[in-house]
Amino acid sequence: MILVYTGNGKGKTSACTGQALRALGQGLEVRFAQFIKKDVGAGEQRLLRKLLGDGFFPGGEGFFLREETRAVHRRAAERTLAWCRQVMPEGGMLIADEALYALGCGLLTREELSELMDLALSRQTHLVLSGRGLPDWLSDRADLISEVREIKHPAAHGAGPVRGIEF
């Protein structure tokens, strides 16, 4: 199956982490890649490293904010995509957190993501994708789509990130 967690609300990575826990609990082999986040010791990163060891790869360079950093971010996306292809478990689950963000910024191409989806289907691997900006072509291919919608967030009132909530 191809599963997608998208939307402008907070909780897409948390949903991916929950999906990983559910799959692990059922004995599936799980791999988890983050396309944007660096390894900064966020709460989910600490837990995923403990649970998955080398099966967790925070391959990003942080949020893509300036065009002059495109080459660095593109190389990080290429490394993360290569890791996904290499470690994709047969009959298990691969989570590509923030892949849609990377796609929307042009750090990943439609062709690259389509090839990853084809590979997952050929290996009978569940592929979980997350991020904002779900394109129609991907929506058509997905088996399950959940949208996380922001209704209220403290950042709108100037609050900073909260340990255990945002990181």
C-alpha positions as CSV (number, residue, x, y, z in Angstrom):
1,M,0.0,0.0,0.0
2,I,1.0,3.6,-0.5
3,L,0.0,5.7,2.5
4,V,0.1,9.5,2.7
5,Y,0.0,11.9,5.6
6,T,-0.4,15.5,4.3
7,G,-1.9,18.9,5.2
8,N,-0.8,22.1,6.8
9,G,-1.3,20.9,10.4
10,K,1.2,19.7,12.9
11,G,1.4,15.9,13.4
12,K,2.5,14.3,10.1
13,T,5.8,13.1,11.4
14,S,4.0,11.9,14.6
15,A,1.6,10.0,12.4
16,C,4.5,8.4,10.6
17,T,6.1,7.5,13.9
18,G,2.9,5.9,15.1
19,Q,2.6,4.0,11.8
20,A,6.1,2.6,12.4
21,L,5.2,1.5,15.9
22,R,2.1,-0.3,14.7
23,A,4.0,-2.1,11.9
24,L,6.8,-3.0,14.3
25,G,4.2,-4.4,16.8
26,Q,3.0,-6.7,14.0
27,G,6.5,-8.0,13.3
28,L,7.1,-6.0,10.1
29,E,10.6,-4.8,9.2
30,V,10.5,-1.0,9.2
31,R,12.9,1.6,7.7
32,F,12.3,5.3,8.4
33,A,13.9,8.2,6.4
34,Q,13.6,11.9,7.0
35,F,14.1,14.0,3.8
36,I,14.3,17.4,5.5
37,K,15.2,17.1,9.1
38,K,18.8,17.0,10.3
39,D,19.8,14.7,13.1
40,V,19.2,17.2,15.9
41,G,18.0,14.9,18.6
42,A,14.3,15.6,18.3
43,G,12.1,13.4,20.4
44,E,11.0,11.1,17.6
45,Q,14.6,10.9,16.3
46,R,15.9,9.6,19.7
47,L,13.1,7.0,19.9
48,L,13.5,5.9,16.2
49,R,17.2,5.5,16.6
50,K,16.7,3.3,19.7
51,L,14.0,1.2,17.9
52,L,15.4,1.0,14.4
53,G,19.2,1.6,14.8
54,D,20.6,1.8,11.3
55,G,17.1,1.5,9.9
56,F,16.6,5.2,10.8
57,F,18.1,7.8,8.5
58,P,17.6,11.6,9.2
59,G,19.2,12.6,5.9
60,G,18.1,16.2,5.5
61,E,19.8,19.5,5.9
62,G,17.0,21.3,7.6
63,F,14.2,23.4,6.0
64,F,15.0,24.7,2.5
65,L,14.7,28.4,2.9
66,R,17.2,30.0,0.5
67,E,17.7,29.3,-3.1
68,E,21.5,29.6,-2.7
69,T,21.4,26.4,-0.6
70,R,19.6,24.3,-3.2
71,A,22.6,22.2,-4.2
72,V,23.3,21.2,-0.6
73,H,19.6,20.3,-0.1
74,R,19.4,18.4,-3.4
75,R,22.5,16.3,-2.5
76,A,20.9,15.5,0.8
77,A,17.6,14.4,-0.9
78,E,19.6,12.3,-3.3
79,R,21.5,10.6,-0.5
80,T,18.2,9.9,1.4
81,L,16.5,8.6,-1.7
82,A,19.5,6.3,-2.4
83,W,19.3,5.0,1.2
84,C,15.6,4.3,0.8
85,R,16.2,2.3,-2.3
86,Q,19.0,0.3,-0.7
87,V,17.3,-0.6,2.6
88,M,13.7,-1.0,1.5
89,P,12.5,-4.1,3.3
90,E,10.8,-6.8,1.2
91,G,7.2,-7.1,2.5
92,G,7.9,-4.5,5.3
93,M,7.4,-0.8,5.5
94,L,9.4,2.2,4.4
95,I,8.5,5.6,5.7
96,A,9.7,8.6,3.7
97,D,8.9,11.4,6.1
98,E,8.8,14.9,4.5
99,A,9.2,13.4,1.0
100,L,6.3,15.6,-0.2
101,Y,8.0,18.7,1.1
102,A,11.1,17.8,-0.8
103,L,9.0,17.1,-3.9
104,G,7.3,20.5,-3.7
105,C,10.6,22.3,-3.3
106,G,12.0,20.6,-6.3
107,L,14.6,18.7,-4.2
108,L,13.0,15.4,-5.4
109,T,11.5,14.9,-8.9
110,R,8.2,13.3,-9.8
111,E,10.1,10.6,-11.6
112,E,12.3,9.8,-8.6
113,L,9.3,9.5,-6.3
114,S,7.4,7.5,-8.8
115,E,10.3,5.1,-9.2
116,L,10.4,4.7,-5.4
117,M,6.7,3.9,-5.3
118,D,7.1,1.4,-8.2
119,L,10.0,-0.3,-6.3
120,A,7.9,-0.5,-3.1
121,L,5.0,-2.1,-5.0
122,S,7.3,-4.6,-6.6
123,R,8.7,-5.6,-3.2
124,Q,5.3,-5.6,-1.6
125,T,6.6,-3.0,0.8
126,H,4.2,-0.5,2.4
127,L,5.4,3.0,1.5
128,V,4.4,5.9,3.8
129,L,4.9,9.4,2.5
130,S,4.4,12.6,4.4
131,G,4.5,16.4,3.9
132,R,2.6,19.3,2.7
133,G,1.4,19.8,-0.9
134,L,0.1,16.5,-2.1
135,P,0.0,16.6,-6.0
136,D,-2.9,15.2,-7.9
137,W,-0.9,12.5,-9.6
138,L,0.3,11.2,-6.3
139,S,-3.2,11.4,-4.8
140,D,-4.4,9.2,-7.6
141,R,-1.7,6.5,-6.9
142,A,-2.1,6.5,-3.1
143,D,-4.2,3.8,-1.3
144,L,-4.7,5.8,1.9
145,I,-4.5,9.6,2.4
146,S,-5.0,11.3,5.8
147,E,-5.0,15.1,6.0
148,V,-3.7,16.9,9.1
149,R,-5.4,20.3,9.3
150,E,-4.3,23.1,11.5
151,I,-7.1,24.7,13.5
152,K,-5.1,26.4,16.2
153,H,-1.4,26.7,16.9
154,P,0.4,28.7,19.6
155,A,3.0,29.8,17.0
156,A,0.3,32.0,15.5
157,H,0.5,34.1,18.7
158,G,4.3,34.2,18.8
159,A,5.0,31.2,21.0
160,G,8.2,29.3,20.3
161,P,8.7,25.6,19.9
162,V,7.9,23.5,23.0
163,R,10.1,20.5,23.9
164,G,8.1,17.3,23.6
165,I,5.5,19.0,21.3
166,E,7.4,20.4,18.3
167,F,10.7,18.6,18.8
